[in-house]
Amino acid sequence: DAKTTQPTSMDCAEGRAANLPCNHSTISGNEYVYWYRQIHSQGPQYIIHGLKNNETNEMASLIITEDRKSSTLILPHATLRDTAVYYCIVRVASGSARQLTFGSGTQLTVLP
Amino acid sequence: DAGVIQSPRHEVTEMGQEVTLRCKPISGHNSLFWYRQTMMRGLELLIYFNNNVPIDDSGMPEDRFSAKMPNASFSTLKIQPSEPRDSAVYFCASSFISTYNEQFFGPGTRLTVL
């Protein structure tokens, strides 16, 4: 699975959009980009995933560059409850379940 | 719907004792994962099962660790004998077997070995 690079930490004002970048320059054509987050003392939580098209769900939007070497997770209106470590994971698409390889992630702090 | 259930939530034991962690996956899910999280190593996979069969146990630290999944609704992770360096939060996760699956994590078991 391709490696990812994320900033160690970011701050965001409450109510503003939080844009979390991720570099995955060695991504292969059959690898998906997944985002999970982990709120303090809880288990990780799935947010969104995509292959090459931009994706949106009730939690966030995922923007993947045309060359797929980087992506941005967007939380449109961050709240204090969005304070968490956000993990960008690139994982090959296979016929059976594969484990998630977590990096260090980005600590997002939403400020009041 | 109930999520992934783990028990106990907290466990404090003494070095050398046997520890058993339990997990009940989401009903219908057919993949189950055990992860461990420490400050030093982050979140790392220990073992995962598909349809109750262990697929990859390369993350299991050593022979002191063992995991079983006797049926689709129950799994255990056992440490015998436990050591202080096993202190960590242990997470269980479950999912459907598919290319695009998302994993659902339990609340974790915080293990402290004195």
Interface residues (C-beta under 8 A of the other chain):
Chain A: Y32 Y34 Q38 Q42 G43 P44 Q45 Y46 H49 A93 S94 G95 S96 A97 Q99 L100 T101 F102 G103 S104
Chain B: V4 S31 F33 G42 L43 E44 L45 Y48 N50 I55 D56 G59 F91 A93 S95 F96 I97 S98 T99 Y100 N101 E102 Q103 F104 F105 G106 P107 G108
